[in-house]
Amino acid sequence: MAVLSDIERKVLRVIANYSAGRRRTPTVDELCIKTGRNRGGIMTVLEVLAREEYIEWQRSEPDNMTVLEAWERKGPGTWQAR
């Protein structure tokens, strides 16, 4: 399990918040607008999020995604309040 980069975490939060508020996930173009990244950059981030099983997503259907986990998982050695 890898720690998410800042942009990966940001895209995950945008997808989760967008889908909670609008009852659908954002398109790749909408993610580009919200993050200021280009399409290629967003596609790379979505590949990482899918590989790490935060979302279900396939490059062949870029605008079709499902959130599996909306928050970054806590890794070993990460401080957590009790």
All heavy atoms as an XYZ file, in Angstrom:
663
protein
N       0.850     -1.183      0.000
C       0.000      0.000      0.000
C       0.890      1.238      0.000
O       1.727      1.410      0.861
C      -0.895     -0.011      1.241
C      -1.706      1.232      1.384
S      -2.748      1.282      2.845
C      -1.552      1.501      4.117
N       0.699      2.069     -0.983
C       1.484      3.290     -1.100
C       0.719      4.467     -0.502
O      -0.507      4.490     -0.488
C       1.789      3.563     -2.570
N       1.461      5.428     -0.014
C       0.862      6.675      0.472
C       0.501      7.509     -0.750
O       1.270      7.603     -1.701
C       1.864      7.434      1.367
C       1.303      8.777      1.780
C       2.228      6.601      2.574
N      -0.667      8.109     -0.730
C      -1.097      8.933     -1.860
C      -0.334     10.250     -1.880
O      -0.056     10.831     -0.830
C      -2.596      9.226     -1.764
C      -3.543      8.033     -1.878
C      -4.990      8.510     -1.737
C      -3.358      7.295     -3.182
N      -0.037     10.718     -3.082
C       0.572     12.039     -3.224
C      -0.508     13.095     -2.991
O      -1.702     12.782     -2.916
C       1.156     12.193     -4.630
O       0.105     12.276     -5.591
N      -0.089     14.343     -2.892
C      -1.048     15.434     -2.662
C      -2.110     15.492     -3.757
O      -3.299     15.638     -3.463
C      -0.331     16.780     -2.564
C       0.453     16.930     -1.274
O       0.207     16.159     -0.321
O       1.314     17.820     -1.220
N      -1.699     15.367     -5.032
C      -2.673     15.464     -6.124
C      -3.592     14.248     -6.136
O      -4.789     14.375     -6.399
C      -1.992     15.685     -7.501
C      -3.043     15.948     -8.585
C      -1.099     14.532     -7.881
C      -3.926     17.157     -8.364
N      -3.074     13.079     -5.797
C      -3.931     11.894     -5.741
C      -4.978     12.034     -4.639
O      -6.155     11.743     -4.840
C      -3.077     10.641     -5.519
C      -2.193     10.317     -6.704
C      -1.028      9.403     -6.382
O      -0.819      9.056     -5.196
O      -0.292      9.041     -7.319
N      -4.547     12.533     -3.487
C      -5.466     12.759     -2.368
C      -6.506     13.806     -2.758
O      -7.706     13.662     -2.473
C      -4.665     13.210     -1.141
C      -5.401     13.112      0.157
C      -4.508     13.427      1.365
N      -3.247     12.709      1.367
C      -2.043     13.259      1.116
N      -1.928     14.549      0.856
N      -0.951     12.527      1.134
N      -6.072     14.875     -3.414
C      -6.985     15.950     -3.824
C      -8.030     15.430     -4.804
O      -9.228     15.709     -4.645
C      -6.195     17.094     -4.466
C      -7.068     18.242     -4.941
C      -6.241     19.360     -5.516
C      -7.107     20.543     -5.922
N      -6.314     21.686     -6.368
N      -7.603     14.674     -5.796
C      -8.551     14.150     -6.789
C      -9.545     13.199     -6.126
O     -10.746     13.256     -6.410
C      -7.806     13.471     -7.964
C      -8.770     12.701     -8.861
C      -7.042     14.515     -8.778
N      -9.072     12.357     -5.223
C      -9.969     11.448     -4.504
C     -11.028     12.237     -3.736
O     -12.209     11.910     -3.777
C      -9.169     10.553     -3.556
C      -9.982      9.581     -2.712
C     -10.762      8.602     -3.597
C      -9.059      8.824     -1.755
N     -10.615     13.291     -3.036
C     -11.564     14.110     -2.276
C     -12.545     14.827     -3.207
O     -13.732     14.930     -2.907
C     -10.830     15.143     -1.405
C      -9.977     14.563     -0.302
C     -10.701     13.625      0.666
N     -11.966     14.174      1.107
C     -13.078     13.460      1.275
N     -13.089     12.171      1.059
N     -14.177     14.039      1.673
N     -12.045     15.342     -4.339
C     -12.943     16.010     -5.296
C     -13.986     15.024     -5.804
O     -15.182     15.335     -5.841
C     -12.149     16.626     -6.474
C     -13.080     17.056     -7.601
C     -11.309     17.806     -6.005
N     -13.560     13.820     -6.173
C     -14.499     12.814     -6.678
C     -15.538     12.478     -5.603
O     -16.734     12.449     -5.872
C     -13.751     11.536     -7.121
C     -12.862     11.818     -8.332
C     -14.742     10.421     -7.442
C     -11.881     10.689     -8.654
N     -15.077     12.229     -4.377
C     -15.992     11.850     -3.297
C     -16.973     12.972     -2.968
O     -18.184     12.733     -2.842
C     -15.197     11.458     -2.054
N     -16.478     14.200     -2.831
C     -17.355     15.333     -2.502
C     -18.325     15.641     -3.634
O     -19.492     15.943     -3.399
C     -16.530     16.578     -2.166
C     -15.804     16.442     -0.850
O     -16.201     15.686      0.023
N     -14.706     17.164     -0.706
N     -17.838     15.577     -4.856
C     -18.673     15.855     -6.024
C     -19.807     14.837     -6.103
O     -20.961     15.195     -6.296
C     -17.803     15.789     -7.278
C     -18.440     16.349     -8.523
C     -18.123     17.620     -8.974
C     -19.345     15.603     -9.276
C     -18.695     18.140    -10.126
C     -19.921     16.108    -10.423
C     -19.595     17.378    -10.842
O     -20.165     17.886    -11.984
N     -19.460     13.553     -5.928
C     -20.479     12.516     -6.048
C     -21.489     12.581     -4.908
O     -22.669     12.295     -5.100
C     -19.848     11.122     -6.139
O     -19.099     10.829     -4.991
N     -21.048     12.987     -3.718
C     -21.971     13.132     -2.585
C     -22.957     14.277     -2.829
O     -24.134     14.171     -2.500
C     -21.192     13.372     -1.300
N     -22.478     15.357     -3.420
C     -23.327     16.520     -3.641
C     -24.181     16.455     -4.891
O     -25.277     17.012     -4.935
N     -23.703     15.750     -5.906
C     -24.406     15.756     -7.191
C     -24.968     14.409     -7.602
O     -25.529     14.271     -8.677
C     -23.452     16.247     -8.282
C     -23.041     17.686     -8.050
C     -22.777     18.369     -9.380
N     -22.693     19.801     -9.182
C     -21.571     20.492     -9.223
N     -20.434     19.893     -9.474
N     -21.584     21.793     -9.036
N     -24.729     13.396     -6.794
C     -25.231     12.035     -7.069
C     -24.644     11.424     -8.340
O     -25.221     10.543     -8.948
C     -26.762     12.004     -7.151
C     -27.446     12.579     -5.948
C     -27.542     11.532     -4.849
N     -28.331     12.056     -3.741
C     -27.904     12.043     -2.491
N     -26.737     11.559     -2.187
N     -28.665     12.526     -1.544
N     -23.508     11.940     -8.766
C     -22.758     11.357     -9.883
C     -21.307     11.760     -9.723
O     -20.994     12.741     -9.048
C     -23.289     11.818    -11.238
C     -23.023     13.282    -11.553
C     -23.434     13.635    -12.981
N     -23.214     15.043    -13.275
C     -22.060     15.563    -13.709
N     -21.001     14.806    -13.888
N     -21.959     16.850    -13.959
N     -20.430     10.993    -10.328
C     -19.015     11.346    -10.251
C     -18.688     12.369    -11.330
O     -19.383     12.457    -12.344
C     -18.124     10.098    -10.418
O     -18.457      9.442    -11.645
C     -18.284      9.143     -9.251
N     -17.637     13.155    -11.125
C     -17.266     14.149    -12.131
C     -16.654     13.491    -13.364
O     -16.126     12.383    -13.287
C     -16.224     15.007    -11.405
C     -15.643     14.100    -10.384
C     -16.748     13.183     -9.968
N     -16.738     14.174    -14.479
C     -16.062     13.706    -15.688
C     -14.577     14.053    -15.571
O     -14.177     14.852    -14.717
C     -16.636     14.390    -16.942
O     -16.349     15.798    -16.854
C     -18.134     14.175    -17.079
N     -13.778     13.476    -16.449
C     -12.350     13.801    -16.464
C     -12.163     15.292    -16.725
O     -11.337     15.942    -16.083
C     -11.594     12.941    -17.507
C     -10.158     13.404    -17.660
C     -11.636     11.464    -17.106
N     -12.941     15.846    -17.644
C     -12.834     17.285    -17.938
C     -13.182     18.136    -16.715
O     -12.530     19.149    -16.452
C     -13.723     17.665    -19.122
C     -13.201     17.115    -20.443
O     -11.990     16.819    -20.531
O     -14.004     16.956    -21.378
N     -14.186     17.731    -15.952
C     -14.542     18.462    -14.733
C     -13.421     18.366    -13.695
O     -13.127     19.333    -12.998
C     -15.858     17.929    -14.156
C     -17.057     18.331    -14.997
C     -18.337     17.600    -14.655
O     -18.287     16.436    -14.202
O     -19.413     18.204    -14.861
N     -12.767     17.199    -13.615
C     -11.622     17.051    -12.707
C     -10.473     17.962    -13.131
O      -9.788     18.532    -12.283
C     -11.155     15.597    -12.653
C     -12.063     14.636    -11.893
C     -11.585     13.202    -12.079
C     -12.116     14.995    -10.420
N     -10.277     18.102    -14.434
C      -9.229     19.004    -14.943
C      -9.502     20.435    -14.488
O      -8.589     21.135    -14.027
C      -9.161     18.946    -16.471
S      -8.552     17.390    -17.136
N     -10.736     20.867    -14.603
C     -11.111     22.222    -14.216
C     -10.915     22.416    -12.711
O     -10.343     23.403    -12.264
C     -12.572     22.511    -14.618
C     -12.683     22.586    -16.148
C     -13.081     23.801    -13.967
C     -14.106     22.527    -16.675
N     -11.380     21.463    -11.917
C     -11.329     21.600    -10.456
C      -9.925     21.509     -9.885
O      -9.655     22.045     -8.818
C     -12.227     20.552     -9.803
C     -13.688     20.748    -10.167
C     -14.592     20.274     -9.084
C     -16.017     20.622     -9.346
N     -16.355     22.013     -9.196
N      -9.011     20.819    -10.588
C      -7.656     20.631    -10.063
C      -6.610     21.478    -10.775
O      -5.492     21.597    -10.290
C      -7.219     19.159    -10.173
O      -7.197     18.786    -11.551
C      -8.156     18.249     -9.386
N      -6.951     22.013    -11.938
C      -5.981     22.777    -12.709
C      -4.965     21.896    -13.424
O      -3.951     22.392    -13.906
N      -5.239     20.609    -13.515
C      -4.327     19.669    -14.186
C      -4.820     19.379    -15.593
O      -5.992     19.546    -15.905
C      -4.265     18.339    -13.404
C      -3.724     18.484    -12.009
C      -2.232     18.743    -12.070
N      -1.698     19.039    -10.751
C      -0.671     18.403    -10.225
N      -0.065     17.442    -10.879
N      -0.228     18.754     -9.040
N      -3.902     18.899    -16.444
C      -4.306     18.530    -17.802
C      -4.891     17.114    -17.808
O      -4.789     16.379    -16.832
C      -3.152     18.670    -18.794
C      -2.002     17.721    -18.497
O      -2.185     16.640    -17.942
N      -0.809     18.127    -18.868
N      -5.498     16.748    -18.923
C      -6.183     15.460    -19.043
C      -5.236     14.283    -18.795
O      -5.587     13.333    -18.100
C      -6.849     15.359    -20.416
C      -7.766     14.170    -20.562
C      -8.553     14.229    -21.875
N      -9.403     13.077    -22.010
C     -10.627     12.961    -21.524
N     -11.155     13.963    -20.867
N     -11.329     11.863    -21.686
N      -4.042     14.350    -19.354
C      -3.072     13.270    -19.157
C      -2.704     13.095    -17.693
O      -2.585     11.965    -17.204
N      -2.539     14.201    -16.992
C      -2.213     14.149    -15.572
C      -3.335     13.531    -14.757
O      -3.090     12.723    -13.858
N      -4.566     13.895    -15.074
C      -5.722     13.339    -14.358
C      -5.848     11.851    -14.650
O      -6.126     11.054    -13.744
C      -7.022     14.096    -14.730
C      -6.982     15.522    -14.187
C      -8.259     13.352    -14.234
C      -6.918     15.629    -12.669
N      -5.637     11.457    -15.896
C      -5.730     10.035    -16.250
C      -4.701      9.223    -15.458
O      -5.011      8.135    -14.968
C      -5.527      9.842    -17.754
C      -6.572     10.528    -18.603
S      -8.182      9.763    -18.539
C      -8.013      8.564    -19.827
N      -3.508      9.761    -15.297
C      -2.470      9.081    -14.509
C      -2.892      8.946    -13.052
O      -2.731      7.880    -12.443
C      -1.133      9.840    -14.617
O      -0.753      9.892    -15.994
C      -0.044      9.176    -13.806
N      -3.445     10.014    -12.487
C      -3.916      9.979    -11.101
C      -5.038      8.950    -10.948
O      -5.056      8.170     -9.987
C      -4.394     11.377    -10.638
C      -5.137     11.297     -9.317
C      -3.222     12.325    -10.538
N      -5.974      8.912    -11.890
C      -7.067      7.950    -11.814
C      -6.548      6.516    -11.887
O      -7.068      5.628    -11.207
C      -8.091      8.217    -12.918
C      -8.867      9.529    -12.781
C      -9.753      9.753    -14.007
C      -9.689      9.562    -11.511
N      -5.511      6.285    -12.691
C      -4.901      4.952    -12.760
C      -4.342      4.538    -11.402
O      -4.509      3.396    -10.974
C      -3.795      4.916    -13.814
C      -4.320      4.912    -15.228
C      -3.221      5.025    -16.281
O      -2.084      5.403    -15.947
O      -3.534      4.740    -17.447
N      -3.680      5.461    -10.722
C      -3.126      5.162     -9.397
C      -4.248      4.874     -8.407
O      -4.200      3.886     -7.659
C      -2.243      6.331     -8.884
C      -1.855      6.128     -7.429
C      -1.013      6.486     -9.752
N      -5.285      5.706     -8.399
C      -6.399      5.510     -7.470
C      -7.106      4.180     -7.722
O      -7.533      3.508     -6.778
C      -7.387      6.671     -7.557
C      -6.869      8.028     -7.077
C      -7.912      9.113     -7.331
C      -6.478      7.987     -5.606
N      -7.207      3.772     -8.980
C      -7.820      2.478     -9.306
C      -6.903      1.330     -8.882
O      -7.362      0.352     -8.287
C      -8.121      2.398    -10.796
N      -5.619      1.456     -9.151
C      -4.652      0.406     -8.777
C      -4.616      0.211     -7.261
O      -4.530     -0.907     -6.770
C      -3.268      0.753     -9.316
C      -2.229     -0.317     -9.069
C      -0.896     -0.027     -9.728
N      -0.307      1.225     -9.307
C      -0.101      2.273    -10.088
N      -0.429      2.242    -11.368
N       0.435      3.382     -9.618
N      -4.732      1.309     -6.522
C      -4.722      1.245     -5.055
C      -6.110      0.937     -4.474
O      -6.287      0.925     -3.268
C      -4.198      2.569     -4.480
C      -2.749      2.850     -4.809
C      -1.777      1.887     -4.124
O      -2.062      1.450     -2.989
O      -0.737      1.573     -4.734
N      -7.094      0.739     -5.360
C      -8.462      0.351     -5.003
C      -9.208      1.395     -4.167
O      -9.972      1.065     -3.268
C      -8.476     -1.028     -4.329
C      -7.953     -2.106     -5.246
C      -7.968     -3.498     -4.629
O      -8.120     -3.620     -3.392
O      -7.832     -4.458     -5.394
N      -8.986      2.658     -4.507
C      -9.798      3.736     -3.930
C     -11.031      3.975     -4.810
O     -12.061      4.424     -4.327
C      -9.001      5.030     -3.820
C      -8.007      5.013     -2.689
C      -6.665      4.714     -2.903
C      -8.411      5.277     -1.382
C      -5.753      4.687     -1.862
C      -7.507      5.261     -0.329
C      -6.179      4.958     -0.579
O      -5.279      4.936      0.462
N     -10.877      3.719     -6.111
C     -11.986      3.854     -7.056
C     -11.970      2.659     -8.003
O     -10.934      2.000     -8.161
C     -11.900      5.163     -7.891
C     -10.628      5.184     -8.754
C     -12.014      6.394     -7.008
C     -10.566      6.336     -9.755
N     -13.128      2.402     -8.616
C     -13.190      1.486     -9.749
C     -13.187      2.372    -10.983
O     -13.999      3.301    -11.074
C     -14.471      0.651     -9.712
C     -14.409     -0.485     -8.741
C     -15.667     -1.352     -8.786
O     -16.609     -1.054     -9.545
O     -15.693     -2.324     -8.027
N     -12.277      2.081    -11.905
C     -12.139      2.942    -13.079
C     -11.350      2.210    -14.149
O     -10.440      1.438    -13.816
C     -11.408      4.226    -12.681
C     -11.171      5.185    -13.800
C     -12.064      6.076    -14.309
C      -9.969      5.369    -14.555
N     -11.487      6.801    -15.323
C     -10.188      6.376    -15.489
C      -8.721      4.764    -14.528
C      -9.235      6.802    -16.392
C      -7.750      5.185    -15.425
C      -8.013      6.205    -16.340
N     -11.706      2.451    -15.391
C     -10.959      1.893    -16.519
C     -10.683      2.992    -17.523
O     -11.556      3.804    -17.810
C     -11.750      0.770    -17.187
C     -11.959     -0.427    -16.306
C     -12.791     -1.492    -16.988
O     -13.039     -1.429    -18.184
N     -13.219     -2.479    -16.229
N      -9.479      2.970    -18.071
C      -9.072      3.972    -19.050
C      -9.997      3.976    -20.264
O     -10.212      5.016    -20.882
C      -7.631      3.698    -19.479
C      -6.966      4.897    -20.114
C      -5.565      4.549    -20.536
N      -4.423      5.320    -20.172
C      -4.306      6.600    -19.972
N      -5.329      7.372    -19.990
N      -3.163      7.164    -19.706
N     -10.563      2.820    -20.607
C     -11.435      2.728    -21.785
C     -12.765      3.459    -21.599
O     -13.434      3.796    -22.575
C     -11.694      1.255    -22.132
O     -12.316      0.598    -21.048
N     -13.156      3.698    -20.343
C     -14.367      4.471    -20.031
C     -13.994      5.533    -19.004
O     -14.348      5.436    -17.826
C     -15.448      3.564    -19.456
C     -15.938      2.486    -20.405
C     -17.004      1.633    -19.772
O     -18.091      2.203    -19.468
O     -16.773      0.451    -19.557
N     -13.264      6.568    -19.421
C     -12.664      7.512    -18.463
C     -13.643      8.266    -17.578
O     -13.296      8.642    -16.469
C     -11.861      8.462    -19.348
C     -12.449      8.325    -20.704
C     -12.974      6.927    -20.799
N     -14.868      8.499    -18.041
C     -15.817      9.271    -17.233
C     -16.684      8.389    -16.333
O     -17.558      8.888    -15.638
C     -16.707     10.131    -18.134
C     -15.918     11.240    -18.811
O     -14.860     11.639    -18.270
O     -16.351     11.708    -19.872
N     -16.434      7.093    -16.346
C     -17.205      6.152    -15.539
C     -16.339      5.677    -14.373
O     -15.408      4.907    -14.567
C     -17.647      4.969    -16.414
C     -18.539      4.011    -15.676
O     -19.069      4.338    -14.620
N     -18.693      2.823    -16.222
N     -16.627      6.156    -13.169
C     -15.853      5.760    -11.992
C     -16.781      5.563    -10.805
O     -17.859      6.138    -10.747
C     -14.761      6.781    -11.677
C     -15.266      8.162    -11.363
S     -13.979      9.426    -11.332
C     -13.809      9.809    -13.066
N     -16.348      4.717     -9.883
C     -17.096      4.438     -8.666
C     -16.158      4.585     -7.483
O     -15.063      4.022     -7.497
C     -17.653      2.991     -8.694
O     -18.463      2.831     -9.855
C     -18.479      2.699     -7.457
N     -16.568      5.327     -6.477
C     -15.752      5.498     -5.277
C     -15.888      4.253     -4.408
O     -16.996      3.847     -4.066
C     -16.180      6.746     -4.478
C     -15.370      6.875     -3.197
C     -16.045      7.998     -5.323
N     -14.753      3.643     -4.071
C     -14.732      2.493     -3.159
C     -14.373      2.938     -1.747
O     -14.908      2.430     -0.771
C     -13.720      1.455     -3.639
C     -13.947      0.878     -5.035
C     -12.817     -0.049     -5.417
C     -15.287      0.158     -5.111
N     -13.446      3.884     -1.658
C     -12.991      4.410     -0.378
C     -12.724      5.897     -0.552
O     -11.902      6.285     -1.359
C     -11.702      3.703      0.038
C     -11.703      3.265      1.465
C     -10.499      2.429      1.815
O     -10.210      1.465      1.108
O      -9.855      2.791      2.813
N     -13.422      6.730      0.208
C     -13.355      8.172      0.002
C     -12.211      8.853      0.743
O     -11.888      9.994      0.456
C     -14.677      8.822      0.413
N     -11.602      8.162      1.706
C     -10.525      8.753      2.490
C      -9.274      7.920      2.347
O      -9.343      6.698      2.240
C     -10.903      8.828      3.966
C     -12.061      9.733      4.211
C     -13.377      9.380      4.302
C     -12.023     11.148      4.367
N     -14.151     10.492      4.509
C     -13.338     11.585      4.561
C     -10.987     12.087      4.362
C     -13.659     12.925      4.749
C     -11.314     13.412      4.555
C     -12.637     13.822      4.745
N      -8.135      8.571      2.405
C      -6.868      7.847      2.345
C      -6.740      6.929      3.550
O      -7.061      7.303      4.676
C      -5.691      8.833      2.324
C      -4.360      8.132      2.191
C      -3.202      9.100      2.059
O      -3.357     10.272      2.448
O      -2.157      8.668      1.582
N      -6.277      5.717      3.304
C      -6.073      4.757      4.390
C      -4.886      5.187      5.234
O      -3.929      5.749      4.731
C      -5.776      3.378      3.808
C      -6.912      2.831      2.989
C      -6.507      1.505      2.352
N      -7.377      1.259      1.217
C      -6.992      1.335     -0.045
N      -5.747      1.594     -0.365
N      -7.853      1.127     -1.011
N      -4.952      4.887      6.501
C      -3.832      5.186      7.398
C      -2.832      4.043      7.310
O      -3.196      2.887      7.482
C      -4.316      5.333      8.842
C      -5.299      6.471      9.026
C      -4.656      7.799      8.710
C      -5.628      8.940      8.913
N      -5.210     10.162      8.315
N      -1.600      4.368      7.031
C      -0.551      3.359      6.920
C       0.118      3.097      8.255
O      -0.118      3.798      9.235
N       0.968      2.084      8.315
C       1.692      1.803      9.551
C       2.597      2.978      9.914
O       3.182      3.618      9.046
C       2.520      0.557      9.219
C       2.450      0.389      7.747
C       1.310      1.209      7.236
N       2.663      3.277     11.188
C       3.517      4.372     11.639
C       2.849      5.731     11.528
O       3.442      6.748     11.891
N       1.619      5.778     11.046
C       0.895      7.039     10.944
C       0.219      7.320     12.274
O      -0.481      6.479     12.814
C      -0.166      6.967      9.823
O       0.492      6.620      8.602
C      -0.873      8.291      9.667
N       0.401      8.516     12.782
C      -0.180      8.891     14.059
C      -1.688      8.991     13.902
O      -2.201      9.559     12.958
C       0.377     10.227     14.516
C      -0.171     10.640     15.830
C       0.266     10.238     17.053
C      -1.286     11.495     16.067
N      -0.489     10.808     18.033
C      -1.453     11.589     17.457
C      -2.150     12.195     15.265
C      -2.444     12.345     18.054
C      -3.155     12.958     15.843
C      -3.288     13.024     17.221
N      -2.417      8.406     14.859
C      -3.867      8.509     14.870
C      -4.327      8.871     16.280
O      -3.876      8.280     17.250
C      -4.515      7.187     14.461
C      -4.206      6.785     13.030
C      -4.861      5.455     12.667
O      -5.590      4.872     13.438
N      -4.571      4.987     11.471
N      -5.239      9.823     16.378
C      -5.801     10.195     17.673
C      -6.700      9.073     18.177
O      -7.340      8.399     17.401
C      -6.609     11.488     17.533
N      -6.726      8.906     19.488
C      -7.591      7.859     20.064
C      -8.702      8.483     20.857
O      -8.649      9.456     21.430
C      -6.771      6.948     20.971
C      -5.763      6.178     20.172
C      -5.019      5.227     21.099
N      -3.929      4.637     20.352
C      -3.944      3.395     19.913
N      -4.956      2.627     20.124
N      -2.922      2.920     19.258
